[in-house]
């Protein structure tokens, strides 16, 4: 299965909120580099922050879910 980075975060709290929203909708996803950034926040910029990784086949649906949760328009 192919995965891609859907969003990045510099703090684990919003990262876990987004992860939880997607998991409630049965989106196959996980956080990458969460522990590194949590232990040493100064590394966040160097490694690209905490990455929300999503199955490529579910990326479109995941993006829509996160935008609806944020209250932004996805019709772009």
MMTF fields as JSON, N, C-alpha, C and O atoms, coordinates in Angstrom:
{
  "mmtfVersion": "1.0.0",
  "mmtfProducer": "UNKNOWN",
  "numBonds": 303,
  "numAtoms": 304,
  "numGroups": 76,
  "numChains": 1,
  "numModels": 1,
  "chainsPerModel": [1],
  "groupsPerChain": [76],
  "chainIdList": ["A"],
  "bondAtomList": [4, 2, 8, 6, 12, 10, 16, 14, 20, 18, 24, 22, 28, 26, 32, 30, 36, 34, 40, 38, 44, 42, 48, 46, 52, 50, 56, 54, 60, 58, 64, 62, 68, 66, 72, 70, 76, 74, 80, 78, 84, 82, 88, 86, 92, 90, 96, 94, 100, 98, 104, 102, 108, 106, 112, 110, 116, 114, 120, 118, 124, 122, 128, 126, 132, 130, 136, 134, 140, 138, 144, 142, 148, 146, 152, 150, 156, 154, 160, 158, 164, 162, 168, 166, 172, 170, 176, 174, 180, 178, 184, 182, 188, 186, 192, 190, 196, 194, 200, 198, 204, 202, 208, 206, 212, 210, 216, 214, 220, 218, 224, 222, 228, 226, 232, 230, 236, 234, 240, 238, 244, 242, 248, 246, 252, 250, 256, 254, 260, 258, 264, 262, 268, 266, 272, 270, 276, 274, 280, 278, 284, 282, 288, 286, 292, 290, 296, 294, 300, 298],
  "bondOrderList": [1, 1, 1, 1, 1, 1, 1, 1, 1, 1, 1, 1, 1, 1, 1, 1, 1, 1, 1, 1, 1, 1, 1, 1, 1, 1, 1, 1, 1, 1, 1, 1, 1, 1, 1, 1, 1, 1, 1, 1, 1, 1, 1, 1, 1, 1, 1, 1, 1, 1, 1, 1, 1, 1, 1, 1, 1, 1, 1, 1, 1, 1, 1, 1, 1, 1, 1, 1, 1, 1, 1, 1, 1, 1, 1],
  "groupList": [{"groupName": "UNK", "atomNameList": ["N", "CA", "C", "O"], "elementList": ["N", "C", "C", "O"], "formalChargeList": [0, 0, 0, 0], "bondAtomList": [1, 0, 2, 1, 3, 2], "bondOrderList": [1, 1, 2], "singleLetterCode": "X", "chemCompType": "L-PEPTIDE LINKING"}],
  "groupTypeList": [0, 0, 0, 0, 0, 0, 0, 0, 0, 0, 0, 0, 0, 0, 0, 0, 0, 0, 0, 0, 0, 0, 0, 0, 0, 0, 0, 0, 0, 0, 0, 0, 0, 0, 0, 0, 0, 0, 0, 0, 0, 0, 0, 0, 0, 0, 0, 0, 0, 0, 0, 0, 0, 0, 0, 0, 0, 0, 0, 0, 0, 0, 0, 0, 0, 0, 0, 0, 0, 0, 0, 0, 0, 0, 0, 0],
  "groupIdList": [1, 2, 3, 4, 5, 6, 7, 8, 9, 10, 11, 12, 13, 14, 15, 16, 17, 18, 19, 20, 21, 22, 23, 24, 25, 26, 27, 28, 29, 30, 31, 32, 33, 34, 35, 36, 37, 38, 39, 40, 41, 42, 43, 44, 45, 46, 47, 48, 49, 50, 51, 52, 53, 54, 55, 56, 57, 58, 59, 60, 61, 62, 63, 64, 65, 66, 67, 68, 69, 70, 71, 72, 73, 74, 75, 76],
  "secStructList": [7, 7, 3, 3, 3, 3, 3, 3, 3, 1, 1, 2, 2, 2, 2, 2, 2, 2, 2, 2, 2, 2, 2, 2, 6, 6, 7, 7, 3, 3, 3, 3, 1, 2, 2, 2, 2, 2, 2, 7, 4, 4, 4, 2, 2, 2, 2, 6, 1, 3, 3, 3, 3, 3, 3, 4, 4, 4, 2, 2, 2, 2, 2, 2, 2, 2, 2, 2, 2, 2, 6, 7, 7, 7, 7, 7],
  "xCoordList": [0.848, 0.0, 0.896, 1.882, 0.546, 1.303, 0.759, -0.448, 1.67, 1.306, 1.869, 2.845, 1.247, 1.767, 1.544, 0.703, 2.313, 2.186, 1.011, 1.017, 0.015, -1.164, -0.998, -1.427, -0.369, -0.225, 0.95, 1.32, 1.538, 2.615, 2.241, 1.469, 2.803, 2.515, 3.809, 4.761, 3.841, 4.998, 4.698, 5.544, 3.487, 3.061, 2.232, 1.457, 2.393, 1.705, 0.208, -0.535, -0.253, -1.676, -2.551, -3.449, -2.336, -3.163, -2.936, -3.837, -1.739, -1.467, -2.359, -2.909, -2.497, -3.334, -4.821, -5.595, -5.22, -6.617, -6.947, -7.971, -6.078, -6.288, -6.266, -7.101, -5.314, -5.219, -6.508, -7.04, -6.991, -8.222, -9.421, -10.242, -9.54, -10.66, -10.629, -11.662, -9.449, -9.342, -9.582, -10.226, -9.079, -9.284, -10.758, -11.221, -11.499, -12.944, -13.677, -14.728, -13.107, -13.699, -13.052, -13.242, -12.301, -11.657, -10.656, -10.515, -9.96, -8.888, -7.608, -7.289, -6.88, -5.627, -4.539, -4.084, -4.115, -3.161, -2.336, -2.685, -1.234, -0.385, 0.469, 0.539, 1.124, 2.013, 3.459, 3.841, 4.254, 5.676, 6.478, 6.115, 7.552, 8.466, 7.832, 8.334, 6.746, 6.081, 6.998, 7.127, 7.622, 8.442, 9.685, 10.088, 10.279, 11.462, 11.136, 11.868, 10.037, 9.656, 9.2, 9.447, 8.544, 8.081, 9.255, 9.251, 10.247, 11.413, 12.299, 12.802, 12.502, 13.363, 12.684, 12.929, 11.831, 11.082, 11.955, 11.489, 13.204, 14.091, 14.393, 14.815, 14.181, 14.41, 13.234, 13.345, 12.121, 10.912, 11.175, 10.76, 11.854, 12.137, 13.125, 13.011, 14.079, 15.116, 14.565, 15.008, 13.598, 13.065, 11.71, 11.136, 11.196, 9.922, 8.707, 7.595, 8.881, 7.756, 7.168, 7.731, 6.024, 5.281, 4.442, 3.682, 4.58, 3.907, 2.697, 2.801, 1.556, 0.359, 0.401, 0.23, 0.63, 0.773, -0.559, -1.165, -1.005, -2.304, -2.128, -1.284, -2.93, -2.935, -3.301, -4.275, -2.535, -2.744, -4.159, -4.735, -4.712, -6.048, -7.142, -8.264, -6.83, -7.807, -7.466, -8.122, -6.467, -5.989, -7.046, -7.204, -7.754, -8.778, -9.854, -10.221, -10.351, -11.379, -10.826, -11.52, -9.594, -8.97, -8.838, -9.118, -8.418, -8.265, -9.607, -9.673, -10.672, -12.006, -12.451, -13.027, -12.193, -12.571, -11.866, -12.495, -10.57, -9.825, -10.277, -10.34, -10.587, -11.052, -12.443, -12.735, -13.305, -14.643, -14.512, -15.225, -13.618, -13.413, -12.887, -13.218, -12.058, -11.489, -12.455, -12.243, -13.508, -14.487, -14.063, -14.515, -13.184, -12.744, -13.406, -13.846, -13.473, -14.11, -13.173, -11.998, -13.682, -12.865, -13.203, -12.653, -14.081, -14.478, -13.491, -13.551, -12.564, -11.47, -11.548, -10.617],
  "yCoordList": [-1.175, 0.0, 1.241, 1.303, 2.211, 3.456, 4.461, 4.545, 5.221, 6.248, 7.58, 7.634, 8.674, 9.998, 10.903, 10.628, 11.985, 12.952, 13.868, 14.56, 13.867, 14.696, 16.072, 17.081, 16.104, 17.359, 17.241, 16.137, 18.377, 18.371, 19.283, 20.23, 18.982, 19.716, 19.954, 19.184, 21.023, 21.264, 20.944, 21.154, 20.431, 20.106, 18.824, 18.616, 17.977, 16.69, 16.778, 15.87, 17.839, 17.926, 18.055, 17.232, 19.046, 19.09, 17.886, 17.482, 17.321, 16.128, 14.967, 14.242, 14.796, 13.713, 13.982, 13.045, 15.234, 15.57, 15.186, 14.556, 15.567, 15.221, 13.705, 13.158, 13.034, 11.58, 10.92, 10.01, 11.388, 10.824, 11.02, 10.114, 12.2, 12.455, 11.492, 10.969, 11.269, 10.361, 8.914, 8.167, 8.517, 7.143, 6.865, 5.741, 7.872, 7.705, 7.401, 6.761, 7.867, 7.64, 6.444, 6.248, 5.663, 4.443, 4.718, 3.928, 5.859, 6.184, 5.539, 5.673, 4.848, 4.2, 5.267, 5.779, 5.606, 6.7, 6.497, 5.697, 7.242, 7.212, 8.471, 9.209, 8.71, 9.859, 9.402, 8.376, 10.167, 9.874, 11.004, 12.175, 10.651, 11.584, 12.281, 13.308, 11.736, 12.332, 12.344, 13.369, 11.231, 11.134, 12.016, 12.608, 12.104, 12.939, 14.403, 15.077, 14.892, 16.291, 16.54, 17.615, 15.57, 15.732, 15.783, 16.587, 14.942, 14.904, 16.127, 16.692, 16.549, 17.686, 18.589, 18.447, 19.518, 20.385, 21.218, 21.654, 21.443, 22.215, 21.484, 22.104, 20.183, 19.408, 19.459, 18.967, 20.04, 20.04, 20.602, 20.008, 21.732, 22.319, 21.481, 21.376, 20.896, 20.124, 18.864, 18.484, 18.213, 16.954, 17.121, 16.152, 18.343, 18.58, 18.421, 18.303, 18.412, 18.332, 16.937, 15.957, 16.875, 15.618, 15.457, 16.353, 14.328, 14.104, 13.187, 12.116, 13.623, 12.792, 12.022, 12.595, 10.722, 9.847, 9.134, 8.593, 9.142, 8.573, 7.652, 7.89, 6.604, 5.723, 6.543, 7.296, 6.406, 7.205, 7.039, 7.995, 5.852, 5.608, 6.313, 6.461, 6.745, 7.42, 8.899, 9.569, 9.409, 10.77, 11.829, 12.779, 11.684, 12.668, 12.766, 13.866, 11.636, 11.613, 12.179, 12.919, 11.841, 12.334, 13.852, 14.532, 14.384, 15.827, 16.528, 17.558, 15.971, 16.55, 16.527, 17.5, 15.441, 15.331, 16.392, 17.047, 16.571, 17.561, 18.986, 19.827, 19.266, 20.606, 20.882, 22.004, 19.872, 20.059, 20.315, 21.153, 19.611, 19.794, 21.189, 21.778, 21.719, 23.058, 24.149, 25.326, 23.762, 24.732, 25.482, 26.602, 24.865, 25.498, 24.84, 23.693, 25.571, 25.096, 24.166, 24.485, 23.014, 22.058, 22.056, 21.249, 22.926, 22.895, 23.623, 23.489, 24.405, 25.107, 25.472, 26.077],
  "zCoordList": [0.0, 0.0, 0.0, 0.733, -0.818, -0.9, 0.11, 0.337, 0.711, 1.682, 1.243, 0.494, 1.715, 1.44, 2.647, 3.502, 2.697, 3.789, 3.462, 2.443, 4.325, 4.1, 4.737, 4.177, 5.919, 6.637, 7.601, 8.0, 7.978, 8.962, 10.129, 9.973, 11.298, 12.521, 13.281, 13.156, 14.068, 14.924, 16.381, 17.251, 16.656, 18.004, 17.959, 17.025, 18.953, 18.917, 19.209, 18.836, 19.861, 20.208, 18.962, 18.782, 18.092, 16.876, 15.961, 15.226, 16.01, 15.207, 15.66, 14.831, 16.967, 17.483, 17.261, 17.065, 17.289, 16.997, 15.554, 15.295, 14.622, 13.21, 13.012, 12.292, 13.65, 13.549, 14.051, 13.416, 15.185, 15.752, 14.856, 14.714, 14.241, 13.324, 12.143, 11.728, 11.617, 10.471, 10.872, 10.135, 12.016, 12.462, 12.759, 12.566, 13.224, 13.438, 12.132, 12.13, 11.031, 9.706, 8.995, 7.795, 9.737, 9.233, 8.114, 7.181, 8.226, 7.297, 7.817, 8.998, 6.965, 7.336, 7.423, 6.4, 8.665, 8.849, 10.12, 10.988, 10.204, 11.396, 11.421, 10.437, 12.567, 12.712, 12.604, 13.167, 11.879, 11.734, 12.38, 12.267, 13.046, 13.718, 14.92, 15.376, 15.428, 16.59, 17.814, 18.484, 18.099, 19.304, 19.227, 20.228, 18.075, 17.905, 18.188, 18.913, 17.617, 17.805, 19.242, 19.787, 19.857, 21.235, 22.207, 23.138, 22.003, 22.885, 22.673, 23.644, 21.419, 21.132, 20.107, 18.909, 20.557, 19.638, 18.704, 17.651, 19.071, 18.193, 16.887, 15.911, 16.868, 15.648, 14.674, 13.55, 15.083, 14.256, 12.863, 11.868, 12.784, 11.468, 10.671, 9.45, 11.346, 10.657, 10.002, 8.919, 10.653, 10.103, 9.437, 8.941, 9.422, 8.742, 9.618, 9.104, 10.924, 11.851, 11.97, 11.483, 12.628, 12.774, 11.516, 11.152, 10.862, 9.591, 9.775, 10.373, 9.257, 9.223, 7.914, 6.838, 8.016, 6.857, 6.613, 7.538, 5.354, 4.987, 3.79, 2.926, 3.75, 2.579, 1.351, 1.373, 0.292, -0.92, -1.475, -1.995, -1.37, -1.902, -1.096, -1.581, 0.12, 0.969, 1.18, 1.977, 0.49, 0.723, 0.415, 1.181, -0.67, -1.044, 0.037, 0.451, 0.486, 1.543, 2.846, 3.544, 3.176, 4.402, 4.35, 5.337, 3.219, 3.052, 3.264, 3.934, 2.695, 2.852, 4.31, 4.796, 5.003, 6.417, 7.245, 8.076, 7.03, 7.801, 7.481, 8.378, 6.229, 5.871, 6.417, 6.83, 6.424, 7.017, 8.512, 9.063, 9.161, 10.599, 10.899, 11.929, 9.986, 10.176, 9.723, 10.011, 9.02, 8.548, 7.304, 7.065, 6.499, 5.258, 4.06, 4.132, 2.967, 1.745, 0.98, 0.8, 0.526, -0.225, -1.702, -2.452, -2.14, -3.547, -4.435, -5.658, -3.839, -4.437, -5.835, -6.368]
}
